[in-house]
């Protein structure tokens, strides 16, 4: 430590603190022996100590804030990078799902398959446009409830369809069936369906998912084949009956036959 020039005659030393910890001191040196420090000097030095403490604490806070801001900016940058990556993944996944849905929709249209999902908890039954078309409805024309579906089923088949659904709700097993539906124009069409009920954690029915396909042409072909088979069977039975009948051919009787000689042939020609 270098000597003080001119030599000090008297000094005051005031420490200053930050958060209760001493971090420095303020010195006041008197070089003139004709003056001494008094109470006012003590008060001023104490005030300077407090000011220095406040200034130092403010500086520390500023540095802390800078550090916090830097850390926050770093975290935000990392979050933005992560968010951008997630958004890109979501966009890619969404695009893939859209392509999959388009392929599925095209396959359903080509195969004339309609799908549905019945949320048993909310009661909402959602149909695809292809399924609505099978029941003679325009897109969005389905009522969206299970009752609305049951009302579209032919009255003679309705009880059987309800029984199948109740069995599926009870067991949760895959179920299938065939039934007729009546279109708004009064025409009757055939539907084949496959569906399954999925249970919730408590074991109760949660939702039903299934597919329908129109089989009207197949049913008409089956009815035509059945009609032809019946006609063939009837024709076969008629032919068997005809062949079982006894023959009753009569010999012609003429005057010449009455005059035949013993050497003349007898019997029918």
Steps between C-alpha positions, in 0.01 A plus 500: 500500500651833394553771763256791508656833404467733671480295814154445644416655830163333554263269312142372507411151382142403411413148374209439261293187467304306240228271634658521846846400379788757513634549149715813531605810695505875451800690628527867595853627577589826667841641396481824698555481870322832549163331435348187645203292399182589686150354538385652172783323324392175662143555380614577147720192493217283630275639227769430242521144630127453458510654155788275400310198631192596298704568189689175532178304560345666194803400296476144630128492415572631152758228447256243637231630267737485207582142589132414540415671171779311325381170648142583408596592145694177473205302636262681264730429206514133596123499546449664161728245342312220673164655410603545138608139491174384656296720267684354204433149629134590555473643149664193352281270708188697412586486131559125526168454682324703233655286229402186691145630541484582130623152410253345743217716365590403144516132594162528671350669197639239262396210723173674596580467870362735762627536856352628824600571859243514777615674818286318751579748779380806305252317277647655183512263203730628225463373142719548194336639184538156339290343775234769470480428127437130570193596700371736232600814691684810373833596662423624849146363483540241777347591835812406697336268756453126538123547488534681168687197366243252629220696334670451162498119534214306341225443760520123453877500572514768769455273801777268381742790452424637847558154647839475327601842632395409853710184479801702379453754782488221754792289378729740315559229239513560122149479355359473149160494338291575192183706480283701268464877502224714357615805308302824511371420148352174634749266331643213703873428513714239673786582739770276651671628814789413728565686824647475849449674834804619695483513879627767740723443804202408717387234252202692363436566129678813381468512122393290204692502173391320187470479123205445267491390138202495266423150373177570310639371168631186668165435665317547169741259332447248781122534465528453123714189547260368760209554260683318222585214736136467598392493137761235418389289795135532394587408142700201620216381719253538216725295271536226761124491546442478125742211463334304781160499324408158330483484116147440357557458125201345311526270198301616194208267414406458132287266306808349344629398839180313568552293187860418571615144446690293756816584316435872530705683762327621808566784743545870456736633239 
